[in-house]
Amino acid sequence: MTPPELLDEVHALIAARRQEGVVALAEQVSPAEWADVIPQLSDHELAALVHWLPDDDLAAVLSDLAPSAAADILRTLGRAQAADVLEAMPPDDATDVVAALP
């Protein structure tokens, strides 16, 4: 799937509120591909994506983002989910994200 096709698919799934479609798509899309799409999402779309992706997938995606961008997303999560995501990240990446938090 090309990046524009992936972006269109994500837009469509979120607009249709198809969480199961996002979860299924996560099985086919690499963290690097998600990292390319995330900056192109609206705040509403990003919020939906972040809450619908399984924590392990979200951890992998955050590891591929710049620490400041990952920290911005992490701050939108509840404490328990943020802790789970950080725990699932490689330690060096998690440390960089935590260091980028205000």
Secondary structure, DSSP 4 states (H G I P E B T S, - for coil): --HHHHHHHHHHHHHTT-HHHHHHHHTTS-HHHHHHHGGGS-HHHHHHHHHHS-HHHHHHHHHHS-HHHHHHHHTTS-HHHHHHHHHHS-HHHHHHHHHH--
